[in-house]
Amino acid sequence: HSQRRGRIAGVKKVCEQSPDTHIRSNRYDGVLEYWVIVKEAAEHTESLTQEEIHRQKKKVDDSAMPKMDQAGFQKLEDQKRR
């Protein structure tokens, strides 16, 4: 029982540091209630979206890409300067 009393005293001490969010008065009997997370567990997972998976599987076909020589790049630069 002494371990439980020690834990309760610790909880009250933590809650008293943030009373606006961690302590409230019970609406029915006015008894103070202390709100804490008793046990918390987390799991970190990573997943790929369907689009990312598809993108990884898709192989690039260079033959479908347009070929541009230096003159083609120059024409693009000329258009940008307009």
N, C-alpha and C positions, 0 to 999 in steps of 0.2 A: 504493500500500500504506500510506502514512503516513496518508491520510485514513481508511482502514479501522481502523488501529490507534487513531487518535484517537476514532473512533466507539465502538470496543470499550471504551476507557478511560472514555468518558463513560457508557456503559451500566453498567459495573461500579460507577462512582461513584454513580449513581442507585440501583442495586440495594442497595448497601451501606448506604443510608439506611433501608431497610426489609428487613433480611435475613430476617426470619421469613416474609415472603410472596414475596420476590423472588429468594432464593438457596436452592438445595438441593444436596445431595450426591448424585451419581448412584449408584444402588443397585448397579451392577455393578462400577464401577472407582473409585468415590469421588471422581471429578472434580467440581469445583463447576460448577453450571449456574446461569445468570443468566436470570431470566424477565422479559421486557419485551414491550410491545406494539410491534411493528415498524412497522406501518402501520395506521392507524385511519381509517375513513371513516364519516360519519353523514349521514343524510338525514331531514329533518323533513317529515312529511306530515300532513295533516289529512283526516279523513273523517267523514262523517255516518253515523249508524246508520240502518237502515231505518225505525225509529220516528221519528227526527228528520225524515227526508225526507218521510214520510207526514204528519207534523204540519205541515210547511211547506206541503204541497200542499192540505191540507184547509181548506176555507173555512167560517167560522163562520156558522151560520144563527141569527140573533138571534130569529127567530120561535119557535124551539123552546125558548128560555130562559124560565123562569117569570117572570112579572111580579110585583114586590112593591112595594106602596105603603108609606108610612110606618107604617101600622098593622101590617103584616106584620113590619117590622123591630122594632117595639116588642114584638111577641109573642116574637120570638127573644130579645130582651134580657131579657124577663121569665122565659123558660125558663132562661137562663143563670144568673140570680140565685137560682134555687131551691136 
